[in-house]
Amino acid sequence: MKKTILTNQFQSILLSVLFLFISIAPTLALSDQLNSIAGVTENYSEYKGVVVDRKTGSPLSFANLRVEGTNISTVSNSEGQFLIKIANDIVNPKITVSFIGYKYKTITLADVNPEMLRIEMEPTAIELPAISVISKDADLLIQKVMDKKGENYSNEQTQMTAFYRETIKKNRSYVSLSEAVVEIFKQPYLSYKSDIVKLYKARKKADYARLDTVTFKLQGGPFNSLYLDIMKYPELIFTKDMMKNYEFTFDRSTHMDNKMIYVLDFIQRENTTEPLYFGKLYIDAENFALKSAVFNLNVSNKELASEMFILKKPYNAIVYPTVATYRIDYLERDGKWYYGYSRIELGLKINWKKKLFNTGYHSIIEMAVTDWEVNTEKNPVVPKERMRPSVVISDEATGFSDPDFWGEYNVIEPEKSIESAIKKIQKQLEKKK
């Protein structure tokens, strides 16, 4: 029964899109709360920079950065840029940077310019054995990953601080940006209990005039990101019953953090008709822990794919997804692995009846854990403070103008295009006042 419920929940909630005919004014439900916590004492230091390939200078997207001896972490954005905030009471802080296929790098922050940090990563030169030497049974390897979940992943409840962002573009222009800091009560990986999320603070900017008569909304918020945790919710994608739907094959192995990483390709078998997934799994060769997964939904069947995402739409429009891409990364500490970062990209196209031109929407949802600790006290979150899996973050947030809004909380550094969009949307809204 649980499997059926979660599978239906995944199909109906994960990146569900709500189309409404009315323009909705920005909600002010959290204004009092946000104003009361906007001011934060500056007891931290900021470090900005970019992670690049040493030889080519190409930016490395989604590189992991972690402060040594702590659980403070962040990821670089799609342009390789990062910003990390570190409490001043941490003595002689160092950050470790890692990226699949590259040697990890440790940097003493006292020796660098905090506003112009360029981290050049060296591709690994370690020779890896041929695939045929490592293993001949890809199906057996993925099954072993699932069987060792209890050994490799945390069996304690952890309280995480995470940064969440969702953006919506109409054609080439950003029309909505929402961000939040949330507290996640991550349940043990062997527990059947679902993760709990509490909203700490949130902000948004939206230019509803550019949405025409349609308001595009993303339902699910941080739960979209949490449901990508394959090791916590394997029944959503890789159950034993679903294994027969996929074909697994070995790709060339790689290297990360001085460890060999197996790379498995997977794709749905030809005899399956429902939209399933295809992509790559990155597996630690020593302990068989899933380190990362990057995959897409097969959207070739427009009608079936549309049923997975669209809750409501205008009667005079045909709406279907053009792309659905997913990424999940785990972090390792003291032999245990934890949810670290996830990203979802969704492209939608609206074909309007009796109109010459169609409309394209592109949305990115990402969430990164920036700090965490074992929740030894098991502090409960009262029901009224818990976010619902059906939450629409853009309806729960307000405000974007306060430059000190986020205080000491770590965020993912915005891409330059997003920073520009915030300014443009701000100007648009000010003109209407």
N, C-alpha and C positions, 0 to 999 in steps of 0.2 A: 504493500500500500504506500509506504513512504517513497519508494522509487517512482511510482506513478504520479504522486502529488508533486514531487520535486521536478520531474520532467515536464509536467504541464506548467509548473511555475516558471521554469526556464523558458519555455516557448512563449508564454504569455507576458512575462515581465521583462526578460532580458532585452533591453533596448526597445521596449514598446514605444510607439510614437502615437501621440494623441493630436488629432487635427480638429480644431474648433473654428466656427465661423465668426466668432466675436473677438474683437481686440480686447486684451486684458491689461489693465493698468498694473504697474508694479505693486506688489503687495507690501504692506508695512508691518506685517505681523510680528517681525522680530526686531523692529527698530529700537525699542527700549532696551532690549537685551544687548544688541550690538553696540549701542552708544555707551553702555555701562562698562563694556570690556574692551573698548577700542584702544584706550590708553594703556601701554605696557612699558614698564621701566626698562631702559636699555641696558641690560646686564649681560649682553651677548655681543659677539663680533661676527660680521658678515664677510664671507669670502666668495668672490665671483670669478668665473673663468670659463674655459672651454676645454673639452676633451677631444683630441684629434689623433689621427694616424701620423706617426713620426715622419714617415717617408713621403706621403702624399699630401698631408695637411688636411685631409678630408675629415669633417666632424664625425664623431662616433655617437650616434643617438642611443639613448637609454643605457648609458654606462652607469654602473653602480658606484656610488661614493659613500664610504662609511668612516666615521670617526673611530679610531682604534680604541679599544677598551670600553666602548659604549655601544648602545643600540641606535645611536643617532645616524641617520642615513638620508640619502636623496638619490635622484637619478638625473642625468643630463637630459635636456629636451631634444626635440627632433633636429635641432641645429647644433647639438653637442654642448650647448651652454648649460651652466649650472649656477646655483646660488645655495650656499649652505651656511646656516647660523649655528654658532657654537657658544655655549655658556662660557663666560669669562672665568669661572671657577675651575675649568678643566685645565690642568697644568700641561704645558707644552703639547698641545693637541697635534695629532697626525691623522691624515686621511689616507685610506687605502682605496685605490681606484681599480676596478676590474671590468673586463669586457671579454666576451667569448671570442677566442682566437687570438688573444693578446696576453702578454705577460702583465701580471698585476704590478701596480706601482704604489709605493708609499711615499708621502710627502710630509715633511715637517713644516707646519704652517708658519712658524716663527721666522722661517727663512725666505718667505715669498711675499710679493705684493698682493694684498688681499683683494685688490680690484682689477688685477690684470694677470690672473693665474692661467697659464697655458700648459695643459698637461698633455705631453706627447707620449703616446702608447706605442710600444714595440710589438709587432706581430710575433707570435711564437715561432721559433725555428726548430722546435723539438720534432724529431721524426716519429711518426706514429705507425704502429703495425698495420698491416692490411686488414680489411674488414673480415676476410675469410679466416684470419688467425684469431680474431677476437671472438667471433660467434657466427653461427650459421642460422640461428633461429631468432628472428626479430620478434615474432609473437611471444616467444618465451621470455624475452627481455622485458617487454612492456608488462607482461603478467608479473614478473619478479618485482618490478617497480611498485605495482599495486600491492603485492603481498608484503612488502617491507615497509609499508606506510607507517605502521606502529613503531618501528624501530627508528625510522629516519625523521619523522615529523613530530612536533611538540605534542605531548599528551597532557599539558597543563594549560589552564585558561590564561591567556595573555591579554593585557590591556594595551591597546595600540593607539597612538596618535597618528592620524593620516590626513594627507592633503588630497582633496578631490576637486577635479575641474571637468566641466563639460562646455564645449563650444559648438555653435551651430552656424554654418555658413549657408547663405542662399546664393546659389551660383558662385561668384567669386568674392562675395562680400560677407564679412561676419555680421550677424544680426543679433546674436545673443551669446553672452559669456556668464557663466555661473561658477563660483568657487566656494569651497567650504573646508573647514577644519572639523573633523569628526573623531569621536572616540569609538573604537571598535573593541568589543569584548569577544575576542576570538576563542571559540570553544575548542577543546582538545580534538585532534584529528581523528581519534577513534570514537568520539562521542557522536551520537545521533542528533544532539542539540544544534540548532542553527545559530549562526553568529548574530550578535546584538550590536546595533549601531545607535549612537547618540550624537545629535548635532550640537556642536559647540559654538560655531559661528559661521556665517555665510554672507556672501555678497554677490551682486549680479549687475549686469548692464544689458539692456535689451532695447532694440530699436524696432518696435512693433509696426511702425509705419512701413518699413521695408518688407514686412511679411505679407503685404497686401491684405486680403480678407482671411488669411489662414494663419493661425497661431500654431507653430510647430513646438511640441513639447516632448521631452524625454522622460519616461516614467521608470522609476526604479532607483535612480540616484546611485549611491555607493553600493547598493546590493547588486547592481549589474556587475561591478568590479569584483565583489566577493564571490559571486557565483562562478567566476572564471577560475577560482581556486580548484583545480582538477583533483588535487589530493584530498581536499575536504569534501567536495561534492563530485566524486567520480561517476556517480550514477547519471549525471547529466550528459556525459559524453562517452566515457570508457567503461561501462559496466561489462561484466562477463557476458551478459546476453548480447551486448552491442559489439563485442569484439569481432563477431562473425561478419559484421557489416564493413569492417575496415581491412585494408591490406597494408601491412607494415613491412618496410624494407630499410636496409642500412644505407646511410649516406656516409661520406667521408668523415671520420672522427676528427675532433678538434681539441682545443686545450684552453683551460681557464684556471687561474689561481694555482698554477703548477699541478693541475690535475687533468687527467684525460677525460674527455667528454664524448660519450657515444651520441651520435646523431641518427635519429630514426625519422624517416619520412612515412607519412600515413595518408591514405586516400580512401574514400568510400568505394566499395566493390561495385562492379558494373550491374549486379543484379538488384541493387537497392535503388528505390525510386524517391524516397523522402530526402529532403535537403540535409546532408550531413557535412562533415568537415574534412579539410585536407591541410597538411602543414608539416611542421618539424617539431620533434621533441628532443631536448638536450638533457642527457642523463649522465650523472656522475658515475664514472666507470668503477670507482672503488666501492661505493656503498649502494649503488643503484637508486639514488635519489633523483627525482625529476628536478632539474635546476631551472629550466625555462621551457616554455612552449609558445610557438608562433604559428597561428593557423587561421584559415578562412572558412567561411560558410559557403557551400556550393549554392549559388543563387541562379543557376542556369534555368531552373524551373521557376519562372517569375511568380506564377500564381501560388504555388506552395510556399515559396520563400516569403511572399507578401503576408501570408496568413500567420507567419511566426512573429511578425513585427508590428503590423498595423492594427490598432484597436478601433480607431474611428477615422473616417475620411470624408471629404465632400462627395456628395452623390454624383457630381459631374466630373469626377477625376478618377483616373487609373493610377494607383500608386504601387511602386514595386522597388525593392532594394537592388542597387547596382553593385554594391560591394559590402562585405561585412568581414572585418579583419580583427583578430584578437591576439593579445599577448599577455602572458603571465610569467613573472620572475619570482624566484624564491631566494631568500638570504639564509646563509648558514652561520650558526654560532654555537661553539662548544658541541659540535657533533649533531645538532638538531637544526632542522630547516623550518623556515617561517615564511608566510606570505609577505612579499615585499612590494611588488608593483604590478599593475595591470593596466592595459590600454585597449580600447575598443574604437574602431573606426567604422562608421556606417554611412553609406551613400544611398540616397533615395531619389527617385525621379517621379515627378507628377506630370502625367499627360492629361491636359485639360481638354474636355470635349468641346468641339466647335472653337478651339483656339489654335492658332498657328504654332505658337512657341510653347515648349514645356518648361518646367521649373526643376532645378536640381538642388538638393540639400545635402550637405556633408557635415557630419557630426563626429567629434572626438570626445570620448570619455576616458579619463585616466585617474588613477588613484595610487599614491605612493605612501607607504608607511615611513614616517620620519623619526619615530621613537617608539619604544615598547618596553614593557616589563612584565614579569610573571605576576599575575594577579593573585597573590597569596591570600588576601582577605576576602576574595570572591564578592566584592561589593556589588550588590544587585542594582540594576537600573529599573526604577519604577516604571510601570507600563506606559504612563503618560509621557515619559521622556524618551521612549524608544521610537526610532524612526520606523515607519512601515515600509515593507518591500514595494509598495505602490507609490511611494513618495515622488513628487515632482519638485526637484531642488529649486528650480526657478520660481516656484510659488512660495518657497520657504525662505527666500533670501531678499536682501535689500541693501542698497548702498554700494558705491565703488570709489568714492572720491577721496576718502581718508588715506593718505600715503602711509600712515603708521598702523593701519587697520590690523595687520597680521602680527605686529610685534615680533616676538622671538620665535614664532612658529615657522618651521621650514616649509617651503613651497617648491614647486617645480618652476624653474625660471621660464617665464613666458617667451614664446617665439616673438621675434620683432614684429611680425605681422599682427599678432594678437595685441601686443602693446599699442600698435598704431590703431587697431580697431577700437580699443577701449577709448582712446582719445577722440576718435571720430564719432563714436556712438554718444560719448559724453557731450560733444558739441551739438549733435542732432537733438538730443533731449533738452539741452539748455535753450535752443532756439524756440522750442514749443512752450516754454514757461511764460 
